[in-house]
Amino acid sequence: MKIYHNPRCSKSRETLKLIKDAGAEVEIIEYLKNIPTAEEIKMILMKLHLSPKDIIRKGEAVYKEKFKNSAFNNDEWIKVMIEYPKLIERPIVIKGNKAILGRPPENVLDLI
């Protein structure tokens, strides 16, 4: 199991705690330090069954300032996520061919 984690985010910390409390082994990827590649983001999106725009944090200041009215295609949104990883919704948990967004954190229980 992998978690794309931001330790400063309460939802991300809660999701990680649920995983650890369940005794599951987890690889923690701090995605703000280790930014996913375009291929990794595409794989994550495939497992989430979502599009890039679906996992953009629209409440972030940088989104509101630079991207709010943008009509980008999927590849362009992925480039935005790589340049501004703070815009990637968190946490994302992956187990095998499935992935979930940990919002709410209890979503992770479906993977454990």
Secondary structure in CASP SS format (residue, H / E / C, confidence):
PFRMAT SS
TARGET T0000
AUTHOR 0000-0000-0000
METHOD secondary structure of the structure
MODEL  1
M C 1.00
K E 1.00
I E 1.00
Y E 1.00
H E 1.00
N C 1.00
P C 1.00
R C 1.00
C C 1.00
S H 1.00
K H 1.00
S H 1.00
R H 1.00
E H 1.00
T H 1.00
L H 1.00
K H 1.00
L H 1.00
I H 1.00
K H 1.00
D H 1.00
A C 1.00
G C 1.00
A C 1.00
E C 1.00
V C 1.00
E E 1.00
I E 1.00
I E 1.00
E E 1.00
Y C 1.00
L C 1.00
K C 1.00
N C 1.00
I C 1.00
P C 1.00
T C 1.00
A H 1.00
E H 1.00
E H 1.00
I H 1.00
K H 1.00
M H 1.00
I H 1.00
L H 1.00
M H 1.00
K H 1.00
L H 1.00
H C 1.00
L C 1.00
S C 1.00
P H 1.00
K H 1.00
D H 1.00
I H 1.00
I E 1.00
R C 1.00
K C 1.00
G C 1.00
E C 1.00
A H 1.00
V H 1.00
Y H 1.00
K H 1.00
E H 1.00
K H 1.00
F H 1.00
K C 1.00
N C 1.00
S C 1.00
A C 1.00
F C 1.00
N C 1.00
N H 1.00
D H 1.00
E H 1.00
W H 1.00
I H 1.00
K H 1.00
V H 1.00
M H 1.00
I H 1.00
E H 1.00
Y C 1.00
P H 1.00
K H 1.00
L H 1.00
I E 1.00
E C 1.00
R C 1.00
P C 1.00
I E 1.00
V E 1.00
I E 1.00
K E 1.00
G C 1.00
N C 1.00
K E 1.00
A E 1.00
I E 1.00
L E 1.00
G C 1.00
R C 1.00
P C 1.00
P H 1.00
E H 1.00
N H 1.00
V H 1.00
L H 1.00
D H 1.00
L C 1.00
I C 1.00
END
